[in-house]
Amino acid sequence: MPRDNKTPLIQKIAKQAHVTFRGLKSATNGDNKVVTDKLHHLISLVTSVRAADLKIAPRKSAASSGATGLRSPPPVTYMHICETEVFSMGVFLLGTGASIPLHDHPGMNGMLKVLYGKVNVRCFDKLEDNPSEKTTPAHFSPRLDPLQMSSVWRATLRSMVEYSEDSGPCLLTPARDNLHQIDAVDGPAAFLDILAPPYNPDGGRDCHYYRVLQTVMEEGTDATGNRQQQGETESEEAAWLLEIPQPEDFWCGGEPYPGPAVSV
């Protein structure tokens, strides 16, 4: 037992993530309780992690340099920690005012745990694969090109929650809260990100981006801005999403991970 106490927390998280998500395939064979117990253990470990455990120092708001001719730094950077066929784990760092656009995680489970700062997470779920003419609004604002209608998805806004380092992790599954947008609140923020299995375009798990549409009857209103949630409070609201290319104002840079080495 003393030997385990010397194991870095992030190594314990990686080991438990591997055990937990490797077991998901067996859940269909009657092992649901075992998998649930493993998931609860992983959530407990992830809840306790802090920036200091990964040797990451909270960053201050960057002042404008006023320099010209230089490309702005990426709004978001990523520290890769580890990746296997079962899961991937890393840290996203968001600058002041930065946002990770609405995107999906096809067939994936995930955990997001804030290390410092605060983030607001809006979670959506698609409701059907092919909206029919009866369920699709006749007009959106701004008006869509007819060819774009095949990329429109009926969805539900599941929740909008603000997370800090004192919050538990935000969870997603293939069927619940699978699409989300992440916005830094009141300054820089960073969060640990675990995805299982990892993104893999060749395996049908590519990342797709979306934009929330507004119907003509909703024009001039903020359909989601007044639905702030506290804690675990949720509110479901109908929405329409348009699949779009990666937004031009969003890109993600990379930087070295300074924390304890992880092996799985």
Order of alpha helices (4+ residues) and beta strands (2+ residues): alpha-alpha-alpha-beta-beta-beta-beta-beta-beta-beta-beta-beta-beta
